[in-house]
Protein backbone atom coordinates (compact mmCIF):
# COMPACT_ATOMS: atom_id res chain seq x y z
CA UNK A 1 0.00 0.00 0.00
CA UNK A 2 2.93 2.34 0.46
CA UNK A 3 4.50 3.85 -2.65
CA UNK A 4 8.21 3.62 -3.30
CA UNK A 5 10.15 6.26 -1.36
CA UNK A 6 11.95 8.75 -3.55
CA UNK A 7 15.73 8.85 -3.48
CA UNK A 8 16.37 6.74 -0.37
CA UNK A 9 19.62 7.55 1.37
CA UNK A 10 22.19 5.27 2.90
CA UNK A 11 23.19 5.64 6.56
CA UNK A 12 25.79 8.25 5.66
CA UNK A 13 23.23 10.52 3.99
CA UNK A 14 24.38 9.94 0.40
CA UNK A 15 21.91 8.78 -2.25
CA UNK A 16 21.93 5.03 -2.75
CA UNK A 17 24.51 3.90 -5.27
CA UNK A 18 26.20 7.28 -5.65
CA UNK A 19 29.99 7.55 -5.74
CA UNK A 20 32.32 10.48 -6.00
CA UNK A 21 34.69 10.97 -8.89
CA UNK A 22 38.39 10.08 -8.82
CA UNK A 23 40.20 7.14 -7.28
CA UNK A 24 38.25 5.31 -4.62
CA UNK A 25 39.90 5.01 -1.20
CA UNK A 26 41.60 1.68 -0.94
CA UNK A 27 41.94 1.13 -4.69
CA UNK A 28 45.05 -0.69 -5.92
CA UNK A 29 46.73 2.61 -6.83
CA UNK A 30 46.69 3.77 -3.20
CA UNK A 31 48.28 0.62 -1.77
CA UNK A 32 45.84 0.47 1.15
CA UNK A 33 43.11 -1.98 2.03
CA UNK A 34 39.58 -0.89 1.10
CA UNK A 35 37.42 0.11 4.05
CA UNK A 36 34.27 -1.93 4.74
CA UNK A 37 31.38 -0.81 2.58
CA UNK A 38 28.22 0.52 4.16
CA UNK A 39 25.40 -1.99 3.88
CA UNK A 40 22.61 -1.49 1.39
CA UNK A 41 20.00 0.63 3.26
CA UNK A 42 17.23 -1.67 2.06
CA UNK A 43 18.89 -4.50 4.01
CA UNK A 44 19.01 -2.68 7.34
CA UNK A 45 16.21 -0.07 7.25
CA UNK A 46 12.46 -0.78 7.50
CA UNK A 47 10.52 -1.80 4.42
CA UNK A 48 8.40 1.16 3.34
CA UNK A 49 7.10 0.16 -0.08
CA UNK A 50 5.65 -2.77 -1.97
CA UNK A 51 3.70 -5.69 -0.59
CA UNK A 52 4.50 -6.24 3.08
CA UNK A 53 4.08 -9.98 3.51
CA UNK A 54 4.74 -10.11 7.24
CA UNK A 55 2.06 -7.50 7.93
CA UNK A 56 -0.25 -9.49 5.65
CA UNK A 57 0.46 -12.51 7.84
CA UNK A 58 -0.55 -10.58 10.96
CA UNK A 59 -3.80 -9.65 9.24
CA UNK A 60 -4.46 -13.34 8.58
CA UNK A 61 -3.80 -14.16 12.24
CA UNK A 62 -6.17 -11.37 13.32
CA UNK A 63 -8.94 -12.72 11.06
CA UNK A 64 -8.57 -16.18 12.63
CA UNK A 65 -8.48 -14.69 16.14
CA UNK A 66 -11.77 -12.88 15.65
CA UNK A 67 -13.32 -16.06 14.22
CA UNK A 68 -12.21 -18.04 17.28
CA UNK A 69 -13.57 -15.33 19.56
CA UNK A 70 -16.98 -15.26 17.90
CA UNK A 71 -17.38 -19.05 17.80
CA UNK A 72 -16.29 -19.29 21.44
CA UNK A 73 -18.74 -16.57 22.42
CA UNK A 74 -21.65 -18.27 20.66
CA UNK A 75 -20.85 -21.60 22.34
CA UNK A 76 -20.33 -19.92 25.71
CA UNK A 77 -16.67 -20.99 26.05
CA UNK A 78 -15.37 -17.42 26.19
CA UNK A 79 -17.83 -16.64 28.99
CA UNK A 80 -16.88 -19.62 31.15
CA UNK A 81 -15.12 -18.81 34.42
CA UNK A 82 -11.47 -19.63 34.73
CA UNK A 83 -8.24 -19.04 32.87
CA UNK A 84 -9.19 -20.70 29.58
CA UNK A 85 -12.41 -18.75 29.20
CA UNK A 86 -10.57 -15.51 29.96
CA UNK A 87 -7.84 -16.21 27.42
CA UNK A 88 -10.32 -17.09 24.67
CA UNK A 89 -12.31 -13.95 25.43
CA UNK A 90 -9.09 -11.95 25.03
CA UNK A 91 -8.97 -12.99 21.36
CA UNK A 92 -11.11 -9.94 20.64
CA UNK A 93 -7.74 -8.16 20.65
CA UNK A 94 -7.84 -9.00 16.96
CA UNK A 95 -9.75 -5.74 16.52
CA UNK A 96 -6.84 -3.59 17.81
CA UNK A 97 -4.58 -5.49 15.40
CA UNK A 98 -6.79 -4.55 12.44
CA UNK A 99 -6.87 -0.89 13.49
CA UNK A 100 -3.12 -0.67 14.08
CA UNK A 101 -2.37 -2.31 10.72
CA UNK A 102 -4.57 0.27 9.01
CA UNK A 103 -2.66 3.04 10.74
CA UNK A 104 0.70 1.69 9.56
CA UNK A 105 -0.20 1.02 5.94
CA UNK A 106 -2.52 3.91 5.16
CA UNK A 107 -0.73 6.76 6.92
CA UNK A 108 2.74 5.92 5.61
CA UNK A 109 2.64 8.12 2.44
CA UNK A 110 1.40 11.07 4.49
CA UNK A 111 4.11 10.46 7.09
CA UNK A 112 6.69 10.45 4.30
CA UNK A 113 5.42 13.77 2.95
CA UNK A 114 5.27 15.37 6.41
CA UNK A 115 8.86 14.38 7.18
CA UNK A 116 10.03 15.69 3.80
CA UNK A 117 7.99 18.88 4.10
CA UNK A 118 6.20 18.14 0.81
CA UNK A 119 2.57 17.80 -0.22
CA UNK A 120 0.84 14.58 0.77
CA UNK A 121 -1.19 12.22 -1.42
CA UNK A 122 -4.37 13.45 -3.06
CA UNK A 123 -7.44 12.60 -0.99
CA UNK A 124 -9.83 11.76 -3.83
CA UNK A 125 -7.91 8.80 -5.35
CA UNK A 126 -7.16 7.51 -1.86
CA UNK A 127 -10.83 7.59 -0.85
CA UNK A 128 -11.90 5.95 -4.10
CA UNK A 129 -9.46 3.08 -3.51
CA UNK A 130 -10.88 2.62 -0.02
CA UNK A 131 -14.47 2.55 -1.33
CA UNK A 132 -13.58 -0.09 -3.92
CA UNK A 133 -11.66 -2.10 -1.36
CA UNK A 134 -14.38 -2.12 1.29
CA UNK A 135 -17.87 -1.92 -0.13
CA UNK A 136 -18.36 -4.40 -3.02
CA UNK A 137 -17.59 -7.48 -0.91
CA UNK A 138 -19.36 -6.01 2.11
CA UNK A 139 -22.52 -5.38 0.10
CA UNK A 140 -22.63 -9.03 -1.00
CA UNK A 141 -22.45 -10.23 2.60
CA UNK A 142 -24.80 -7.53 3.92
CA UNK A 143 -27.51 -8.33 1.37
CA UNK A 144 -27.17 -12.05 2.12
CA UNK A 145 -27.53 -11.41 5.87
CA UNK A 146 -30.51 -9.11 5.41
CA UNK A 147 -32.31 -11.58 3.17
CA UNK A 148 -31.63 -14.42 5.62
CA UNK A 149 -32.23 -12.76 8.97
CA UNK A 150 -33.86 -9.33 8.62
CA UNK A 151 -36.80 -10.00 6.33
CA UNK A 152 -39.17 -7.98 8.50
CA UNK A 153 -37.04 -4.87 7.82
CA UNK A 154 -36.66 -5.30 4.06
CA UNK A 155 -39.38 -2.76 3.34
CA UNK A 156 -37.59 -0.03 5.30
CA UNK A 157 -35.41 2.23 3.08
CA UNK A 158 -33.72 3.74 6.14
CA UNK A 159 -32.75 0.27 7.38
CA UNK A 160 -31.20 -0.60 4.03
CA UNK A 161 -29.40 2.76 3.92
CA UNK A 162 -27.95 2.36 7.40
CA UNK A 163 -26.69 -1.14 6.69
CA UNK A 164 -25.32 -0.56 3.19
CA UNK A 165 -23.45 2.61 4.23
CA UNK A 166 -22.14 1.07 7.49
CA UNK A 167 -23.89 3.86 9.39
CA UNK A 168 -25.93 1.52 11.61
CA UNK A 169 -23.62 1.83 14.67
CA UNK A 170 -24.73 5.48 14.91
CA UNK A 171 -28.35 4.45 15.51
CA UNK A 172 -28.74 5.08 19.23
CA UNK A 173 -32.06 3.20 19.42
CA UNK A 174 -31.68 0.28 16.99
CA UNK A 175 -34.26 -2.45 16.34
CA UNK A 176 -31.64 -5.18 16.80
CA UNK A 177 -29.95 -6.58 19.90
CA UNK A 178 -26.18 -6.38 20.22
CA UNK A 179 -23.66 -4.59 18.03
CA UNK A 180 -25.49 -4.84 14.71
CA UNK A 181 -28.17 -6.53 12.62
CA UNK A 182 -28.32 -10.31 12.92
CA UNK A 183 -25.43 -11.82 10.97
CA UNK A 184 -23.59 -8.49 10.82
CA UNK A 185 -22.66 -7.96 14.45
CA UNK A 186 -18.92 -7.79 13.74
CA UNK A 187 -19.35 -4.98 11.23
CA UNK A 188 -19.26 -2.31 13.93
CA UNK A 189 -15.46 -2.49 13.71
CA UNK A 190 -15.62 -2.11 9.93
CA UNK A 191 -17.70 1.03 10.49
CA UNK A 192 -14.93 2.34 12.76
CA UNK A 193 -12.39 1.53 10.02
CA UNK A 194 -14.42 3.42 7.41
CA UNK A 195 -14.74 6.40 9.75
CA UNK A 196 -10.96 6.42 10.08
CA UNK A 197 -10.53 6.16 6.30
CA UNK A 198 -12.75 9.20 5.79
CA UNK A 199 -10.95 11.30 8.40
CA UNK A 200 -7.38 10.19 7.73
CA UNK A 201 -6.69 12.98 5.18
CA UNK A 202 -7.87 15.48 7.83
CA UNK A 203 -5.73 13.90 10.55
CA UNK A 204 -2.78 13.83 8.17
CA UNK A 205 -3.25 17.49 7.26
CA UNK A 206 -3.38 18.58 10.89
CA UNK A 207 -0.31 16.53 11.74
CA UNK A 208 1.55 17.91 8.72
CA UNK A 209 0.72 21.49 9.70
CA UNK A 210 1.95 20.80 13.21
CA UNK A 211 5.11 19.10 11.95
CA UNK A 212 5.86 22.04 9.64
CA UNK A 213 7.10 23.95 12.69
CA UNK A 214 10.14 21.67 12.82
CA UNK A 215 13.11 22.89 10.78
CA UNK A 216 14.79 19.50 10.49
CA UNK A 217 13.66 15.97 9.78
CA UNK A 218 14.26 15.02 13.40
CA UNK A 219 12.23 17.95 14.66
CA UNK A 220 9.36 17.11 12.32
CA UNK A 221 9.49 13.47 13.37
CA UNK A 222 9.30 14.39 17.06
CA UNK A 223 6.36 16.67 16.36
CA UNK A 224 4.52 13.92 14.48
CA UNK A 225 4.99 11.49 17.35
CA UNK A 226 3.81 14.13 19.84
CA UNK A 227 0.70 14.73 17.74
CA UNK A 228 -0.02 11.01 17.62
CA UNK A 229 0.43 10.78 21.39
CA UNK A 230 -2.20 13.52 21.67
CA UNK A 231 -4.54 11.35 19.58
CA UNK A 232 -4.04 8.58 22.11
CA UNK A 233 -4.94 10.93 24.96
CA UNK A 234 -8.07 12.01 23.09
CA UNK A 235 -9.06 8.34 22.76
CA UNK A 236 -8.94 7.97 26.54
CA UNK A 237 -10.84 11.24 26.99
CA UNK A 238 -13.57 9.89 24.70
CA UNK A 239 -14.39 7.34 27.40
CA UNK A 240 -15.80 10.06 29.64
CA UNK A 241 -18.91 10.87 27.55
CA UNK A 242 -19.37 7.13 26.99
CA UNK A 243 -19.97 6.62 30.72
CA UNK A 244 -20.92 10.04 32.12
CA UNK A 245 -23.39 11.34 33.04
CA UNK A 246 -24.93 7.97 32.06
CA UNK A 247 -23.63 4.89 30.22
CA UNK A 248 -23.92 4.97 26.43
CA UNK A 249 -22.83 1.53 25.27
CA UNK A 250 -23.29 2.39 21.60
CA UNK A 251 -20.34 4.80 21.79
CA UNK A 252 -18.02 1.79 22.07
CA UNK A 253 -18.59 1.30 18.33
CA UNK A 254 -17.57 4.85 17.40
CA UNK A 255 -14.18 6.03 16.18
CA UNK A 256 -13.06 8.39 19.01
CA UNK A 257 -12.31 5.68 21.58
CA UNK A 258 -10.28 3.73 18.97
CA UNK A 259 -8.06 6.65 17.94
CA UNK A 260 -5.19 5.42 20.11
CA UNK A 261 -5.09 2.10 18.24
CA UNK A 262 -4.83 3.82 14.87
CA UNK A 263 -2.28 6.27 16.31
CA UNK A 264 -0.06 3.36 17.40
CA UNK A 265 0.12 2.16 13.80
CA UNK A 266 0.63 5.68 12.48
CA UNK A 267 3.55 6.07 14.89
CA UNK A 268 5.16 2.94 13.43
CA UNK A 269 4.70 4.45 9.96
CA UNK A 270 6.48 7.63 11.12
CA UNK A 271 9.35 5.67 12.66
CA UNK A 272 9.86 3.51 9.56
CA UNK A 273 9.98 6.54 7.26
CA UNK A 274 12.02 8.61 9.69
CA UNK A 275 14.68 5.89 9.82
CA UNK A 276 15.34 6.41 6.09
CA UNK A 277 15.78 10.15 6.57
CA UNK A 278 17.55 10.39 9.91
CA UNK A 279 20.89 12.20 9.54
CA UNK A 280 24.10 10.62 10.74
CA UNK A 281 25.49 7.14 10.44
CA UNK A 282 23.45 5.44 13.15
CA UNK A 283 20.95 7.62 14.97
CA UNK A 284 18.53 6.63 17.75
CA UNK A 285 15.57 6.08 15.40
CA UNK A 286 17.53 3.61 13.29
CA UNK A 287 18.81 1.85 16.39
CA UNK A 288 15.29 1.60 17.77
CA UNK A 289 13.93 0.17 14.53
CA UNK A 290 16.80 -2.29 14.23
CA UNK A 291 16.47 -3.42 17.86
CA UNK A 292 12.71 -3.96 17.65
CA UNK A 293 12.95 -5.77 14.31
CA UNK A 294 15.64 -8.09 15.75
CA UNK A 295 13.61 -8.86 18.89
CA UNK A 296 10.29 -10.39 17.80
CA UNK A 297 10.35 -12.88 20.65
CA UNK A 298 10.68 -10.17 23.30
CA UNK A 299 8.02 -8.02 21.62
CA UNK A 300 5.53 -10.86 21.35
CA UNK A 301 6.25 -11.86 24.95
CA UNK A 302 5.32 -8.33 26.03
CA UNK A 303 2.23 -8.55 23.81
CA UNK A 304 1.36 -11.80 25.56
CA UNK A 305 1.45 -9.93 28.86
CA UNK A 306 -1.11 -7.46 27.55
CA UNK A 307 -3.25 -10.37 26.31
CA UNK A 308 -3.09 -11.95 29.77
CA UNK A 309 -4.11 -8.63 31.32
CA UNK A 310 -7.08 -8.42 28.93
CA UNK A 311 -8.17 -11.88 30.11
CA UNK A 312 -8.65 -10.56 33.67
CA UNK A 313 -11.43 -8.53 35.25
CA UNK A 314 -9.12 -5.51 35.28
CA UNK A 315 -10.23 -4.73 31.72
CA UNK A 316 -13.96 -5.18 32.33
CA UNK A 317 -16.46 -7.89 31.46
CA UNK A 318 -16.39 -10.29 28.56
CA UNK A 319 -19.08 -8.59 26.52
CA UNK A 320 -18.18 -5.75 24.15
CA UNK A 321 -18.71 -2.36 25.77
CA UNK A 322 -19.14 -3.72 29.31
CA UNK A 323 -17.31 -2.37 32.33
CA UNK A 324 -16.83 1.17 33.61
CA UNK A 325 -14.64 4.07 32.59
CA UNK A 326 -11.60 2.73 34.47
CA UNK A 327 -11.73 -0.83 33.21
CA UNK A 328 -12.43 0.51 29.71
CA UNK A 329 -9.34 2.71 29.97
CA UNK A 330 -7.32 -0.32 31.05
CA UNK A 331 -8.75 -2.31 28.14
CA UNK A 332 -7.87 0.46 25.67
CA UNK A 333 -4.30 0.73 26.95
CA UNK A 334 -3.87 -3.06 26.96
CA UNK A 335 -5.22 -3.30 23.41
CA UNK A 336 -2.89 -0.55 22.23
CA UNK A 337 0.11 -2.21 23.87
CA UNK A 338 -0.79 -5.62 22.48
CA UNK A 339 -1.24 -4.37 18.92
CA UNK A 340 1.90 -2.23 18.99
CA UNK A 341 4.19 -5.02 20.15
CA UNK A 342 2.70 -7.59 17.78
CA UNK A 343 2.94 -5.32 14.73
CA UNK A 344 6.17 -3.42 15.50
CA UNK A 345 8.73 -6.18 14.74
CA UNK A 346 7.17 -6.70 11.31
CA UNK A 347 6.51 -3.03 10.54
CA UNK A 348 10.09 -1.99 11.36
CA UNK A 349 11.87 -4.93 9.73
CA UNK A 350 13.85 -4.63 6.49
CA UNK A 351 12.50 -6.09 3.28
CA UNK A 352 13.04 -9.87 3.18
CA UNK A 353 15.75 -10.88 0.73
CA UNK A 354 14.96 -14.60 0.52
CA UNK A 355 11.95 -16.91 0.63
CA UNK A 356 10.83 -17.89 4.12
CA UNK A 357 12.58 -20.88 5.61
CA UNK A 358 10.45 -24.05 5.83
CA UNK A 359 8.89 -24.33 9.26
CA UNK A 360 9.91 -27.98 9.55
CA UNK A 361 13.60 -27.00 9.41
CA UNK A 362 15.66 -25.78 12.35
CA UNK A 363 16.86 -22.73 10.41
CA UNK A 364 13.35 -21.25 10.53
CA UNK A 365 13.50 -20.96 14.31
CA UNK A 366 17.02 -19.56 14.79
CA UNK A 367 18.15 -15.94 15.23
CA UNK A 368 14.62 -14.50 15.37
CA UNK A 369 13.70 -15.82 11.93
CA UNK A 370 10.61 -17.59 13.24
CA UNK A 371 8.43 -14.52 12.77
CA UNK A 372 9.30 -14.16 9.09
CA UNK A 373 9.07 -17.93 8.52
CA UNK A 374 5.68 -18.16 10.20
CA UNK A 375 3.97 -15.06 8.79
CA UNK A 376 5.28 -15.54 5.26
CA UNK A 377 4.34 -19.22 5.12
CA UNK A 378 2.17 -19.98 2.08
CA UNK A 379 -0.82 -20.99 4.23
CA UNK A 380 -0.60 -17.73 6.15
CA UNK A 381 -0.28 -15.75 2.91
CA UNK A 382 -3.31 -17.52 1.43
CA UNK A 383 -5.36 -16.65 4.50
CA UNK A 384 -4.05 -13.09 4.31
CA UNK A 385 -5.39 -12.70 0.78
CA UNK A 386 -8.87 -13.81 1.79
CA UNK A 387 -8.79 -12.35 5.32
CA UNK A 388 -11.33 -9.64 4.53
CA UNK A 389 -13.81 -12.28 3.38
CA UNK A 390 -13.10 -14.35 6.50
CA UNK A 391 -14.00 -11.32 8.58
CA UNK A 392 -17.15 -10.60 6.54
CA UNK A 393 -18.70 -14.07 6.29
CA UNK A 394 -18.06 -15.60 9.70
CA UNK A 395 -21.31 -14.70 11.45
CA UNK A 396 -23.49 -15.68 8.48
CA UNK A 397 -21.79 -19.09 8.31
CA UNK A 398 -21.89 -19.49 12.09
CA UNK A 399 -25.62 -18.80 12.26
CA UNK A 400 -26.38 -21.04 9.28
CA UNK A 401 -24.48 -23.86 11.00
CA UNK A 402 -26.27 -23.24 14.26
CA UNK A 403 -29.64 -23.30 12.50
CA UNK A 404 -28.67 -26.53 10.74
CA UNK A 405 -27.67 -28.26 13.99
CA UNK A 406 -30.49 -26.76 16.06
CA UNK A 407 -28.15 -25.26 18.65
CA UNK A 408 -29.27 -22.53 21.02
CA UNK A 409 -27.00 -19.62 21.85
CA UNK A 410 -24.31 -20.34 24.47
CA UNK A 411 -24.56 -24.07 23.80
CA UNK A 412 -22.67 -26.56 21.66
CA UNK A 413 -19.09 -27.73 21.40
CA UNK A 414 -16.40 -25.24 20.44
CA UNK A 415 -14.40 -27.66 18.29
CA UNK A 416 -17.44 -29.29 16.67
CA UNK A 417 -18.55 -25.80 15.66
CA UNK A 418 -15.13 -24.33 14.90
CA UNK A 419 -14.12 -26.84 12.23
CA UNK A 420 -17.18 -26.61 9.94
CA UNK A 421 -17.63 -22.87 10.49
CA UNK A 422 -13.99 -22.24 9.59
CA UNK A 423 -14.24 -24.43 6.49
CA UNK A 424 -17.41 -22.72 5.29
CA UNK A 425 -16.05 -19.27 6.03
CA UNK A 426 -12.79 -19.91 4.18
CA UNK A 427 -14.62 -21.27 1.12
CA UNK A 428 -16.95 -18.28 0.92
CA UNK A 429 -14.06 -15.89 1.58
CA UNK A 430 -12.03 -17.41 -1.26
CA UNK A 431 -15.02 -17.16 -3.61
CA UNK A 432 -15.60 -13.53 -2.64
CA UNK A 433 -11.93 -12.73 -3.16
CA UNK A 434 -11.80 -14.22 -6.66
CA UNK A 435 -15.22 -13.12 -7.90
CA UNK A 436 -15.80 -9.80 -6.11
CA UNK A 437 -12.70 -8.26 -4.55
CA UNK A 438 -10.20 -8.88 -7.36
CA UNK A 439 -12.59 -7.92 -10.21
CA UNK A 440 -13.48 -4.73 -8.32
CA UNK A 441 -9.81 -3.78 -7.97
CA UNK A 442 -9.09 -4.51 -11.63
CA UNK A 443 -12.08 -2.40 -12.68
CA UNK A 444 -10.94 0.42 -10.41
CA UNK A 445 -7.45 0.40 -11.92
CA UNK A 446 -8.87 0.52 -15.44
CA UNK A 447 -11.13 3.46 -14.61
CA UNK A 448 -8.32 5.40 -12.91
CA UNK A 449 -5.77 4.92 -15.67
CA UNK A 450 -7.26 7.45 -18.19
CA UNK A 451 -7.44 10.12 -15.48
CA UNK A 452 -3.84 9.38 -14.46
CA UNK A 453 -2.63 9.73 -18.05
CA UNK A 454 -4.58 12.95 -18.44
CA UNK A 455 -2.93 14.45 -15.36
CA UNK A 456 0.52 13.37 -16.54
CA UNK A 457 0.07 15.25 -19.85
CA UNK A 458 -0.69 18.52 -18.09
Residue, then its C-alpha position, 0 to 999 in steps of 0.5 A: x500500500x505504500x509507494x516507493x520512497x523517492x531517493x532513499x539515502x544510505x546511513x551516511x546521507x548519500x543517495x543510494x549507489x552514488x559515488x564520488x569521482x576520482x580514485x576510490x579510497x583503498x583502490x590498488x593505486x593507493x596501496x591500502x586496504x579498502x574500508x568496509x562498505x556501508x550496507x545497502x540501506x534496504x537490508x538494514x532499514x524498515x521496508x516502506x514500499x511494496x507488498x509487506x508480507x509479514x504484515x499481511x500474515x498478521x492480518x491473517x492471524x487477526x482474522x482467525x483470532x476474531x473467528x475463534x472469539x466469535x465461535x467461542x462466544x456463541x458456544x459460551x466458552x469465552x464466557x466460562x469462568x477460569x483461565x481458559x475462558x478468559x484467554x479465549x475472550x481476550x482474542x477480541x484483541x484481533x480488533x486492535x490489530x486490524x486498526x493498528x495495521x490500518x494506521x501503519x499502511x494507510x498513513x505511511x505516504x502522508x508520514x513520508x510527505x510530512x517528514x520531507x515537508x512536501x505535499x501529501x497524497x491526493x485525498x480523492x484517489x485515496x478515498x476511491x481506492x478505499x471505497x472499492x476495497x471495502x464496499x463491493x464485498x461487504x454489500x454481497x455479505x450484507x444483502x445475504x444477511x438481510x435476506x436471511x435474517x432481517x426480512x421484517x425490515x426489508x421494506x424499510x429504506x432507512x434500514x437498508x441505507x444504514x446497513x449498506x453505508x455502514x452507518x448503523x452503529x450510529x443508531x442510538x435506538x436500533x431495532x436489533x440486539x447487540x452490536x449490529x443486525x443479525x449476521x452483521x454484528x462484527x461490522x461495527x469495527x468495519x464502520x470504525x475503520x471506514x470512519x478512520x478512512x474518511x478522516x485520515x486525510x484530515x488527521x494527516x493534514x493537521x499533523x503535517x501542519x503541526x510538523x511544519x514547525x520543525x526545521x529538520x527531519x528530526x524535529x518534524x518526526x518528534x512533532x509527528x509522534x507528539x501529535x499522535x500521542x495527543x490522539x491517544x490521549x483524546x481516545x482515553x478522553x472519549x471514554x468520559x462521555x461514553x460513561x458520564x453522566x450515564x452509560x452509552x454503550x453504543x459509543x463503544x462502536x464509534x471512532x473516538x475511543x479507537x483513535x489510540x489504536x490507529x495512532x499506534x500504527x501511524x507512529x510505526x509508519x512515522x518511525x519507519x519513514x524517519x529511519x530512512x531520513x535520519x541524519x548521521x550514520x546510526x541515529x537513535x531512530x535507526x537503532x530503535x527500529x533495528x532493535x525492535x525488528x531483531x527482537x520479535x520474541x521479546x516483543x511478542x512476549x510483552x504482547x502476551x502480557x497485555x493479552x493476559x491482562x485483557x483476560x482478567x477482570x481488570x479490563x472489564x467484562x467479557x461482553x463488548x462495551x461492558x465495564x466502567x470508565x476505568x476498566x475501559x481505559x485499562x482495556x484500551x491501553x492493553x489493546x494498544x500495547x498488544x497491537x503495537x508489540x505484535x505489529x512493530x517487529x514486522x513493521x520496522x523490519x527490512x524487506x526480506x531478501x529470501x523466501x521464508x525458511x520451511x517451518x519444519x527445518x531448524x533454520x526457521x527458528x534460529x536468530x529471530x527468523x521464526x516470525x518471518x518464517x511463520x507469517x510468510x508461510x504460504x498458508x498464512x499468505x493464502x489466509x491473508x489474501x482472503x482475510x477480509x472475506x473471512x471477517x465478513x462471512x463468519x457470522x453468516x456461516x456461524x448462524x447457518x451452521x447453528x440453525x442446521x444443527x439446532x443449537x441454542x445460543x451459548x450451547x454446543x461444542x467449540x471444536x465441533x462448531x469451529x471446524x465446519x464454520x472455519x471451512x465454510x467461512x474460508x470457502x466463501x471468503x475465497x469465492x468472494x476474493x476471486x469473484x468480487x474483490x479482485x474484479x473490483x480492484x481490476x475495474x478500479x485500476x482501469x477506470x483510474x488509468x485514463x485520469x492518471x494519463x490525463x494528469x501526466x500530460x498537463 
